[in-house]
Amino acid sequence: MRRLTRAEFLEMMALAGAGSAVLGACGGDSAGGSAPPEGAALPSRDGRASAEASAKRDRRTVVVARGPSPGNNVERAVAAVGGMKAFVRPGDVVVVKPNVIHARTPEYAVTTNPEVVGAVVRLAVQAGAAKVLMMDNPLDGSPRNNYEVAGIAPAVENAGGSVHVMGEPGYRSYRIPGHVLGTHPIYRDIVDADVLINVPVAKQHGSTGLTLAGKNMMGATSDRGRMHRLGLSQTIAELNAALLPELAVVDATRILLRNGPSGGDLADVERKDTVVVSADWVAADAWTTRLFGMSPDLVPYIAASARMGLGTDDLSGVTVAEV
């Protein structure tokens, strides 16, 4: 299925009133559904990318860059999907969302590699972004400490970006596309960003099989527990339908094979020296399952997201470019 743009999805939601029309479009099991939505409407994102920039975006290609330099892998892969200027306009506010769930150094493959994050921030700054904010909502510890231990804070600041600590006042309840979440709290700065770039680390996860780009968006909410209770596969898809990141940059410099998402044992880590980039995060996640000897059907949130029209999990119709 063609990936809907964020503007297209929000327009569909507006026409559907409280979102009832999306039920038929999305289908799926309605068990665990919530009360009629009462949260805020997601803001319109119409016109956030110029027609010229949108035309440069390659939505049907997954780029796989391999090499010893994580930053260079990012640069080559982003160039192969149209370059950062196809996603970021001069004056844009850009949010870069890595995975900094725990205070771990990069060799444990629990947090996104700082060289990958730094390269994404640098490219966004060079594309003319007015502001590039890096943020995540860690599960434990001080967010700033997690950023520092992971090496991400200095990488972001050296690249010209800003480190942002997400706090409770920044969350707002929004009406979510789909039929399970109904309304759910999301961090307002992520919702309001002109461009959202999803920069996960690839690792095993006990609840979802793997945590890649789709799962990484759970860091945008203050209520992960509700998503677990209602069923992760569909709620991850719906959260991504609300956020619609423009670009996925999957860090597979090192991957965590076991005991995710927290890790802690270097014996569980395998070095791949790979970065996977696509404007279709579903396709990027589908391809990345191969690095674990898996297939997309073993990560159910990928299929749930494809059913919602967020991207494709059928790689037969996708160009995989290795650089």
N, C-alpha and C positions, 0 to 999 in steps of 0.2 A: 504494500500500500504506500502511496505517496505520503511523505511526512508533512503534516499540517504545520504551517507557521504559527507562531504564537498569536499573531493578529487574527488569523483565520479561526483559530480555536476560540478565542475570546469573542469574536463576532458571532460565532455559532451559539455560544453560551448566552450572549445578550438576546439573540432572537428567540432563544428557548425560555426566556423568562427566568425562572428559578432553576433552570437546568434540566427540566423534565424531558426535553427532546433528546438530550444526550443519552438517556437510558436506552432507547431503541437503537441508537447508533452504535453504542458501545457493547450492548449485550452482556452476557455473563451472568454468573450467579448473584442473586440479590441478597443472599443470606448475610446477616451482619450489617445491613444497611442502617442508615441513621435517619434522624428526624428531618423534616423539610429544612432546607438551608436558610439560615438567618444571618450569615456573616456578610462581610463586605464583598462587593463585586471586584473581581480582578480588574486592574486598570487597563484601558485600551493601550495596545502597543502599535497601533497603525502608524506607518510612516517611520518606524524606527530604523529601517535600512533603506537607502536609496535604491531605485530600480537598477542602477548601474552596479552597485555593490552586490545586490541580491543575484544579479545575473552571473556574477563571478563565482558565486558559491557552488561548489561541486557537491551536490547532495547524494549522488549515486556512487560515490567512491569512498572506500576505506583505504587510508594510506598507512602502511606499516613501515616504519623507519627503524633500521637497526644500526648499531654502532656503539663504540665505547663512550661517546659523549652524550649524556642525556639531553643537554641543551641543544646540541647540534641536531639530534634526532627530532626534537620539537620544531626547530627552524625549518628543516627540510620537509617534514610532514605537513606543516601548516602551509608552506609555499605550494605544496602539491594539491591542496584543496582550495586554492584561489588566493592564498595570502591573507594575512590578518586584516588588511584593508577591505576585504570582502565581508568582514564581520563587524569591524569597528570603524565608525565615522569620526572625523575630528569633532571634539567636544563631547563625545559620549562618556557616560559613567559606566564603567565596566566592573562587574563582580567576578572574581576568580574564586571558585569553590573547590579547594583541595580536600583531601581526607586527612584530618589531624585529630583523629578520634582519641588517641592516647599519646602520652609523652614517650615517644620512641625515636631513636636515631635511625637514619635512613637504611642501614644495613639489615634491619629487621623486617622491612617490607610491610610495615603496618601503616605508615604514613606516606603521603605522596613525596617523591624525591624532590628535594629543594631545588635542584638544578632544572627540573622540569617546570616547577612552579615559577621560578625566576625567569625562565625563557618565555613562558606565556605572558607574564607581566611585562617584560621588556618589549615584546612584539606589540602588545596592546598600546603601550606608551608610544612606541615609534609610529604606530598607525594614527596617532593624534588624540588618543583618549584624554579627556580633561581630568579624569580621576580613575585610578585602578585600585579597587579595594579587594584585599584577600580576606576571607572569613570562613570560619567553620564553627560548629557547635560541638565541642568535645564531650565525650561521655563522662570523663572524670578529670580532676585536676584543674588548675588554672589555665584558661585558654592561652594567655600570653606565655606561660611557662611551656605549654605544649608546643606552641609555635617556635619558641626558642630551642627547645630540646631537639625538635625535628629538623632544625636548621632552616626552616621556612621563613621565619621573621627576617633574618638578615638577607636572605635571597630576594625577598620581595622588596625590601627597602633599598637594596643596592641596585635593583632593576628600575627603581623610580615609582614603585607602588606604595600603598599604605596598608598597614596591618590593622584590622578592625576586630574588636572583641564584641561578639554578639551578646546582648543582655536582654533580660526579660521584658523591659519596656518596649523593645523593638519589634515584638511579635504582635500580629493582628490576625483575627479570625477571618478567613476568606471562604467564599463559596467555591467549591472544588469541582471541576468537571468529572462526571462519572456518577456512580450509583451507590458507593459505599461510604466514602469519607463525609459527604455532605458539606459540612464546614470543618475547617481545620486551621490551627495557627501556623502561619508562615512568617518568616522574618521579612519585615517590610522593605528593607534596603535591597534584598534579593529580588523581591517582586518588582520594585520600582526601577531597577537597573535598566539601562538601555541595552546592555549586552550581558548575558550570563554565560560564562565559560566553565564547563564542568571538567575538573582535573583530578580524577580518582587514581588511587593505586589499585592494582589488580591483586586480589587476595581471596582466599577461601573464607567462607562464612557458614557457620553452623546452621543458620535458619534459612538462608536463600541459596545455598550451594556456593555461590560466588558473590562478592561485592565488587561491582564495577561502576560504570557511570550512573546507571539507573538507581542503584542502591545508595550511591553517594549523595543523592539529593535529600536523603533523610536528614542530613545535617542542616537543612533549611527550616526544620520544624522544631518546636519545643516539646512536642508530644509524640515521641517515637513509640511509647507504650501502647497508645491507642491504635497505631498502625499494626503493631504485633497482634493485638487482640482481634482486630477486624480481618486480618489476613494480609500478609505482607505483599504477595504478588500483585493483587489488584490495587492496593493502596499505594504501592510504589508507582505503579502506572499512573494512577490518578494524580499523585503529587507532581510527577513529571509533566502531566498534561496541564497542570496549573502553571508550571515554571517554564517549560519549553526552552531549555538551554540551546543557544545558537551553535555551540561547538563543544565537542567532547575530545579531550586530550587524555588518553588512558596511559598511565605510567606503568609500564611493565619492565622497567629497568631491573628490578628484582620482584619476584612474585612470591606470595606466601601460600604454600601448598597445603598446610595443615594448621589446625588450632587457631583459625581466624575467628573473629577479626582482630583479636588482641595480640596473638603471637607471643614472642618472647624467647624463642629458641632458634638460633641461627641454622640448626639442622633442618628446619622447616622451610628454609628460604632457598630459592633457585634463581640464579642470575640469568636474565634473558636479554638485557641490553636492547630493549624494544620499546617504542612508543607507537600507539595506535591513535590515529586522528580521523575524525569524520564529522561532517555537519549532521549526520544521522547517528545519534548516539546508540540507538537500538542495534544498528548494523555493526557499530564499533564493538559493542558488548558481545554480539553474536560471534564476531570473528575472534575476540580475545579469549573466548572459552576454549579455543583450540590450544592455547598455551598450557592449559591444564589437562589436556587429553580428554576434554569434555565436548559436548555439543549444546547448542542453545536450549534444547528442550529440557535439559537438566537444571536450568535456571528459570523457573516459571515466570518470574516478573518480566523477562524478556518477551515471552509470548504474549503476556497480558498487555504489554505496552504496544506490541505490534497490532493487536486486535483493536486498540484504541486509535490506531492511525498515527502513532508517534514516530514510526520508522518501520524498517523491515528487518525481520529476522531470517529471511530467505536470501542467502548470499548468492544464490544462482543468478539473481538479477542485479548484482552489485559488482562493480569493478574493484578488485583488490590490487592496489598498486604498491609494490614493494620498492623502497628507495634506500 
